[in-house]
Amino acid sequence: MKQLLTDFQHSFDDVLIVPSFSDVASRKDVYPGTKFLWNKLSIPVISSNMDTVTGSDMVEAMSDYGALGCLHRFCSIDENVRMFKARNKPPYAMVSVGIGAKELERTEALRDAGANIFVLDVAHGASMVAVEQAQKIYDMIAGCGAELVVGNFATGRSIKDFRHHSGDVAKAYKVGIGGGSMCQTRVVTGCGLPTLSSILSCAHQDVQIIADGGIRTSGDIAKALAAGASMVMLGNMLAGTDETPGEVEVHVVRKDGYKRVLTEQEWREIRSYRCIPEYKVLGMYKKYRGSASQESYEAQRKVSDWRTAEGVSTLVPHKGPVSGVLQQIEAGLRSAMSYVGASTLSEFKSKSELAIVTTNSAAESKPHGKME
């Protein structure tokens, strides 16, 4: 039997950042901003390139907050270009492309539209097909001053192998396999690593690292950055906000028990008829699905006998403007920085110490005084 990789076994809940003596007087005195490639950002956050997370509205909202949005690619090339051009002003934006000749056409069209940060979005970046596509994309965009990001990777060794074959075509790498909230790769294939372990393994490369998957809270973001990530990519935490693609579903029940799912427009019409007492709102939701889910595969026309879905679909509660979520993330990160006495993110990374905790300690970390 092959030796187990015992160094790679810790997820976010398995560690805590150790508080240390701090001379930070107030959380408002710290600066959680960073520089990613040439972009100066207020917070180190990228919205995920999922078709239920990032369209043109999300890109603009992320830019308004000083974060980054990464447009999804699960549409026609013409629609992708329209999404990119639909911005009211030139915000920070990333675009994603995939494998194959059609995706090179997408790259060319987005390059001509002005895109300058391309993400080669592959389930397993440590592969020759990804190397070959990355080299072709680099040849297409390098002359325009654009940069390439490649993902996803599980270990530093896999990034090193990729760079051995491809050269330095990529300036940043997305890290994390199987940790996304809508991903079931680890269940279906048995492959993957805890995202925190992947960050710790990959952070020693002399490139910027984007932590992608498994992040559920601002505390997880702090741990990812403490472990060496330059940025975090979020899907679940931003899903269900106003700026995500798709309509809000209003789930209601009538007095007689009849349940209905309404659009916002239908709900407004019912309210205008003064029928509100007849209905009770059970919840307001938006769709959220993995890019490798059966529903997404059908939309992409990627259903085949040799492929199985490695993602799922669900509904998430409607959360309102994404700015509210980003503000909570920023506040949590500012607080984490104050606990280790860091005024900047670079100080935070250098001063942070991660301690492994037991299962009982992980349970103690969560609120546990509330009556059931």
NORDA-V33299 format. One record per residue. N is the residue number from 1. RES is the residue in three letters. PHI is phi as a letter, one per 30 degrees, with the letter a starting at -180 (* if undefined). OMEGA is omega in whole degrees, -180 to 180 (* if undefined). D_CENTER is the distance of its C-alpha to the mean C-alpha in Angstrom with 2 decimals. Layout:
N:RES:PHI:OMEGA:D_CENTER
N:RES:PHI:OMEGA:D_CENTER
This chain:
1:MET:*:179:35.46
2:LYS:d:-179:32.86
3:GLN:d:177:31.96
4:LEU:d:177:28.93
5:LEU:d:-173:26.24
6:THR:d:178:26.91
7:ASP:d:-175:24.96
8:PHE:c:-175:21.65
9:GLN:b:-172:21.69
10:HIS:c:174:19.77
11:SER:c:-175:16.68
12:PHE:e:-178:15.50
13:ASP:d:-178:18.32
14:ASP:d:-177:20.81
15:VAL:b:171:20.86
16:LEU:b:175:21.55
17:ILE:d:-176:21.87
18:VAL:d:176:25.62
19:PRO:d:178:26.96
20:SER:b:-177:29.51
21:PHE:e:-174:32.14
22:SER:b:173:30.74
23:ASP:c:176:32.51
24:VAL:d:-176:29.79
25:ALA:d:-177:31.80
26:SER:a:178:29.08
27:ARG:d:-180:25.34
28:LYS:d:-177:25.90
29:ASP:d:-180:27.29
30:VAL:c:-179:24.15
31:TYR:b:-178:21.83
32:PRO:d:180:18.07
33:GLY:d:-178:17.66
34:THR:a:174:17.08
35:LYS:c:178:17.68
36:PHE:c:-169:15.21
37:LEU:h:178:17.42
38:TRP:c:-176:19.77
39:ASN:d:172:17.63
40:LYS:c:-171:18.69
41:LEU:c:177:16.03
42:SER:d:175:16.74
43:ILE:b:-174:13.66
44:PRO:d:-172:11.28
45:VAL:b:175:8.03
46:ILE:b:174:6.08
47:SER:d:-174:5.07
48:SER:d:179:3.69
49:ASN:d:175:7.23
50:MET:c:-175:8.39
51:ASP:d:173:11.87
52:THR:c:178:11.64
53:VAL:b:-170:8.87
54:THR:b:165:9.71
55:GLY:c:-176:13.41
56:SER:d:180:15.83
57:ASP:d:180:16.05
58:MET:d:179:12.45
59:VAL:e:-178:12.82
60:GLU:d:179:16.04
61:ALA:d:177:15.07
62:MET:d:179:12.37
63:SER:d:179:15.16
64:ASP:e:-178:17.70
65:TYR:d:-177:16.07
66:GLY:i:176:15.76
67:ALA:c:-178:12.02
68:LEU:c:172:10.42
69:GLY:c:179:9.35
70:CYS:c:-178:8.86
71:LEU:d:176:11.32
72:HIS:d:-177:11.36
73:ARG:c:-172:14.48
74:PHE:c:-179:15.79
75:CYS:a:178:18.89
76:SER:d:179:22.03
77:ILE:d:180:22.24
78:ASP:d:179:24.28
79:GLU:d:178:21.82
80:ASN:d:179:18.99
81:VAL:d:179:21.40
82:ARG:d:177:22.34
83:MET:d:-178:18.79
84:PHE:d:-178:18.61
85:LYS:d:-175:22.09
86:ALA:d:-177:21.73
87:ARG:d:-180:20.62
88:ASN:d:177:23.45
89:LYS:b:-176:23.10
90:PRO:d:180:21.54
91:PRO:d:170:18.21
92:TYR:d:179:15.75
93:ALA:a:172:13.97
94:MET:c:176:12.39
95:VAL:b:-179:13.35
96:SER:c:177:12.60
97:VAL:b:-177:15.60
98:GLY:b:-176:16.72
99:ILE:c:173:19.92
100:GLY:j:-178:23.41
101:ALA:d:-180:25.90
102:LYS:d:-179:24.43
103:GLU:d:172:21.16
104:LEU:d:174:23.42
105:GLU:d:178:24.94
106:ARG:d:179:21.58
107:THR:e:-179:21.05
108:GLU:d:-179:24.56
109:ALA:d:180:24.25
110:LEU:d:175:21.11
111:ARG:d:-180:22.77
112:ASP:d:178:25.89
113:ALA:d:177:24.07
114:GLY:j:179:23.00
115:ALA:d:-178:19.47
116:ASN:b:169:19.29
117:ILE:b:-178:15.89
118:PHE:c:176:15.26
119:VAL:c:172:12.57
120:LEU:d:-170:14.43
121:ASP:c:-177:12.09
122:VAL:b:-179:14.06
123:ALA:e:-179:13.77
124:HIS:b:-176:16.13
125:GLY:d:-178:16.35
126:ALA:d:-178:19.43
127:SER:a:-179:21.84
128:MET:d:179:24.63
129:VAL:d:176:23.40
130:ALA:d:177:20.24
131:VAL:e:-178:22.62
132:GLU:d:179:24.93
133:GLN:d:180:22.37
134:ALA:d:179:20.89
135:GLN:d:179:24.47
136:LYS:d:179:25.27
137:ILE:d:179:22.34
138:TYR:e:179:23.24
139:ASP:d:-179:26.83
140:MET:d:-171:25.91
141:ILE:c:-173:23.89
142:ALA:d:-179:25.37
143:GLY:d:-180:28.41
144:CYS:c:-178:26.47
145:GLY:i:179:24.87
146:ALA:d:-179:21.38
147:GLU:c:-178:19.00
148:LEU:c:172:17.14
149:VAL:c:-180:13.94
150:VAL:b:177:14.05
151:GLY:a:7:11.97
152:ASN:c:-177:11.79
153:PHE:b:-178:14.36
154:ALA:c:-175:15.68
155:THR:b:175:18.42
156:GLY:d:178:19.89
157:ARG:d:-179:22.76
158:SER:d:175:20.79
159:ILE:d:178:19.51
160:LYS:d:178:23.16
161:ASP:d:178:24.43
162:PHE:d:-179:22.19
163:ARG:d:177:23.46
164:HIS:d:-178:26.96
165:HIS:d:-171:26.96
166:SER:c:-170:25.07
167:GLY:i:-177:26.08
168:ASP:c:-180:23.97
169:VAL:d:-178:22.42
170:ALA:c:178:18.85
171:LYS:c:178:18.19
172:ALA:a:-177:14.78
173:TYR:b:173:13.16
174:LYS:d:-173:9.83
175:VAL:b:177:10.73
176:GLY:k:178:10.42
177:ILE:b:174:12.26
178:GLY:i:-176:12.71
179:GLY:c:-178:10.76
180:GLY:d:-176:8.34
181:SER:d:179:10.12
182:MET:c:-176:11.32
183:CYS:c:174:12.24
184:GLN:b:178:15.88
185:THR:e:-177:16.36
186:ARG:d:178:17.96
187:VAL:d:-175:20.24
188:VAL:d:-173:21.28
189:THR:c:-174:21.72
190:GLY:i:-176:22.06
191:CYS:c:177:19.91
192:GLY:k:175:17.08
193:LEU:b:173:16.84
194:PRO:e:-174:15.39
195:THR:e:179:12.26
196:LEU:d:178:14.30
197:SER:d:178:17.14
198:SER:d:178:15.29
199:ILE:d:-179:14.33
200:LEU:d:180:17.99
201:SER:d:-173:19.25
202:CYS:c:-172:17.45
203:ALA:d:-178:17.74
204:HIS:d:175:21.41
205:GLN:d:-179:20.91
206:ASP:d:177:21.90
207:VAL:b:178:18.68
208:GLN:d:-175:15.49
209:ILE:c:175:12.76
210:ILE:c:177:8.96
211:ALA:d:-174:7.91
212:ASP:b:175:5.39
213:GLY:j:175:6.48
214:GLY:i:-177:9.18
215:ILE:c:-175:8.26
216:ARG:c:-173:10.34
217:THR:b:174:12.23
218:SER:d:175:12.95
219:GLY:d:176:15.15
220:ASP:d:177:12.55
221:ILE:d:178:10.92
222:ALA:e:180:14.56
223:LYS:d:179:15.23
224:ALA:d:179:12.49
225:LEU:d:178:14.01
226:ALA:d:-179:17.44
227:ALA:d:177:17.00
228:GLY:k:178:16.47
229:ALA:d:175:12.91
230:SER:d:-178:13.14
231:MET:b:170:9.65
232:VAL:b:175:6.47
233:MET:c:-174:2.90
234:LEU:c:173:2.55
235:GLY:c:-175:4.27
236:ASN:d:-177:7.52
237:MET:d:-179:8.32
238:LEU:c:-179:8.39
239:ALA:d:178:9.90
240:GLY:i:178:13.64
241:THR:d:-177:14.01
242:ASP:e:-171:16.72
243:GLU:d:177:14.81
244:THR:d:178:12.88
245:PRO:d:177:15.11
246:GLY:j:-178:17.82
247:GLU:d:172:20.66
248:VAL:d:175:21.05
249:GLU:c:177:23.19
250:VAL:c:-180:25.94
251:HIS:c:-176:27.37
252:VAL:b:174:30.96
253:VAL:b:178:34.11
254:ARG:d:180:37.67
255:LYS:e:-179:40.54
256:ASP:d:177:41.86
257:GLY:j:-179:38.69
258:TYR:d:-178:37.47
259:LYS:c:179:33.67
260:ARG:b:172:31.98
261:VAL:c:-174:28.57
262:LEU:c:168:28.85
263:THR:d:177:27.01
264:GLU:e:-180:26.87
265:GLN:d:179:29.80
266:GLU:d:179:31.81
267:TRP:d:177:31.25
268:ARG:d:180:32.43
269:GLU:d:178:35.47
270:ILE:d:180:36.34
271:ARG:d:-180:36.14
272:SER:d:178:38.38
273:TYR:d:180:40.95
274:ARG:i:-180:41.12
275:CYS:c:-175:40.20
276:ILE:e:180:37.73
277:PRO:e:-180:40.09
278:GLU:d:-173:40.06
279:TYR:b:172:36.34
280:LYS:b:179:33.97
281:VAL:d:177:30.22
282:LEU:d:180:28.45
283:GLY:l:176:24.95
284:MET:b:-170:22.74
285:TYR:b:169:19.64
286:LYS:b:180:17.18
287:LYS:d:176:16.06
288:TYR:b:-177:12.74
289:ARG:b:176:12.75
290:GLY:d:-179:11.35
291:SER:d:177:11.99
292:ALA:c:177:14.63
293:SER:d:179:16.22
294:GLN:d:180:19.87
295:GLU:d:179:19.40
296:SER:d:177:16.97
297:TYR:e:179:19.35
298:GLU:d:178:22.21
299:ALA:d:-180:20.75
300:GLN:d:-176:20.16
301:ARG:h:-179:23.63
302:LYS:c:179:22.50
303:VAL:d:179:24.48
304:SER:a:-178:27.00
305:ASP:d:-176:29.17
306:TRP:c:-178:27.56
307:ARG:b:174:23.95
308:THR:b:-178:22.61
309:ALA:d:176:19.52
310:GLU:c:178:16.91
311:GLY:b:-178:14.78
312:VAL:b:178:15.88
313:SER:b:-180:16.03
314:THR:a:170:16.72
315:LEU:c:177:17.36
316:VAL:b:180:15.73
317:PRO:d:176:17.84
318:HIS:d:-171:17.96
319:LYS:c:-176:16.75
320:GLY:i:-176:18.31
321:PRO:d:180:17.11
322:VAL:d:179:13.61
323:SER:e:178:15.68
324:GLY:d:178:16.82
325:VAL:d:-179:13.50
326:LEU:d:178:12.85
327:GLN:d:178:16.46
328:GLN:d:178:16.16
329:ILE:d:-180:13.35
330:GLU:d:-179:15.65
331:ALA:d:178:18.65
332:GLY:d:179:17.41
333:LEU:d:176:16.58
334:ARG:e:-179:19.98
335:SER:d:179:21.67
336:ALA:d:180:20.32
337:MET:d:-180:21.61
338:SER:d:-179:24.92
339:TYR:d:179:25.40
340:VAL:c:177:25.57
341:GLY:i:-178:27.44
342:ALA:c:178:24.97
343:SER:c:180:25.26
344:THR:b:179:22.54
345:LEU:d:178:19.34
346:SER:d:175:21.45
347:GLU:d:-180:23.96
348:PHE:e:-180:21.46
349:LYS:d:-177:20.42
350:SER:d:-177:24.09
351:LYS:c:-174:25.40
352:SER:d:175:22.96
353:GLU:b:180:24.33
354:LEU:c:178:22.56
355:ALA:c:177:24.97
356:ILE:d:-179:24.80
357:VAL:b:179:25.79
358:THR:d:176:27.44
359:THR:d:178:26.45
360:ASN:d:178:28.83
361:SER:d:178:27.23
362:ALA:d:177:23.78
363:ALA:d:179:25.56
364:GLU:d:-178:27.33
365:SER:d:-177:24.11
366:LYS:c:177:23.36
367:PRO:e:-177:25.72
368:HIS:b:178:28.77
369:GLY:c:-178:31.59
370:LYS:d:178:30.99
371:MET:d:179:33.63
372:GLU:d:*:32.68
